[in-house]
Amino acid sequence: MTTFYRWEKDVLHLFVRVQPKASRDEFAEVQEDRIRVRITAPPVDGKANTHLVKFVAKTCGVAKSKVHIINGETGRNKHLSIESPVCLPEGIVKAG
């Protein structure tokens, strides 16, 4: 069973490892219990977190206000929640 995500009703919880200052924004490989997310923003003054939320919201087809960083605000490992995603990143299956 994959452990980098889980569903709680209509809320998707993603466990990610962020790679800032990448050449492009993308979801990458799964490593251990996290999915790597590459983003172009630098890890300075919250720019990476802001960019991550914007990228995940766009990928999932939701407003930025529906994406929350639950844990890992200052680190590379983060726990995100996405309320009622319309689209899903590759490798994630809608529960039930």
C-alpha positions in Angstrom: 0.0 0.0 0.0 1.3 3.5 -0.8 1.8 5.6 2.2 2.6 9.0 0.6 -1.1 9.9 0.6 -4.4 9.1 2.4 -8.0 10.1 2.2 -10.2 11.4 5.0 -13.7 11.7 3.4 -13.2 14.3 0.6 -9.8 15.6 1.9 -6.6 14.3 0.4 -3.6 14.2 2.7 -0.2 14.3 0.8 3.1 13.6 2.3 5.8 15.3 0.2 9.5 16.1 0.1 10.0 19.5 -1.6 13.0 20.2 -3.9 13.2 24.0 -4.3 15.1 25.8 -7.0 14.3 23.1 -9.6 14.2 23.7 -13.3 10.5 23.2 -13.5 7.4 22.5 -11.3 6.5 18.8 -11.2 5.6 15.8 -9.2 8.4 13.3 -9.3 9.2 9.9 -7.9 8.0 8.3 -4.7 10.8 7.8 -2.2 10.0 5.8 1.0 6.8 7.3 2.3 6.8 10.7 0.5 6.4 11.9 -3.1 9.0 14.3 -4.3 7.7 17.7 -5.6 10.1 19.8 -7.6 9.3 23.6 -7.6 11.2 26.5 -9.1 10.9 28.9 -6.2 13.8 29.4 -3.8 13.5 28.4 -0.1 13.6 32.1 1.0 11.0 34.1 3.0 8.3 31.5 2.5 8.4 31.8 -1.3 8.8 28.0 -1.7 5.7 27.3 0.5 3.6 29.9 -1.3 4.7 28.5 -4.7 4.1 24.9 -3.5 0.5 25.7 -2.5 -0.1 27.4 -5.8 1.3 24.5 -7.8 -0.6 21.8 -5.9 -3.8 23.8 -6.1 -3.4 24.2 -9.9 -2.6 20.5 -10.3 -5.6 19.4 -8.2 -8.0 21.9 -9.8 -8.9 23.7 -6.6 -8.5 27.2 -5.1 -5.3 28.0 -3.2 -7.4 28.4 -0.1 -8.2 24.7 -0.2 -4.6 23.6 0.1 -3.1 23.7 3.6 0.4 22.9 5.0 -0.5 20.9 8.1 3.1 20.1 9.1 6.6 21.0 7.9 6.3 24.7 7.4 10.1 25.2 7.7 11.4 21.9 6.4 11.5 19.9 3.2 9.2 17.2 4.4 5.6 18.5 4.5 2.1 17.2 5.2 -0.4 18.9 2.9 -4.2 18.7 2.9 -6.3 19.4 -0.2 -10.0 19.8 0.1 -12.2 18.1 -2.6 -9.5 17.8 -5.3 -11.0 17.7 -8.9 -7.8 16.3 -10.5 -5.2 14.0 -8.9 -1.5 13.8 -9.5 -0.4 10.5 -11.1 -0.2 7.6 -8.8 -3.0 8.8 -6.5 -6.3 6.9 -6.5 -9.6 8.3 -5.2 -10.8 6.4 -2.2 -14.1 4.5 -2.2 
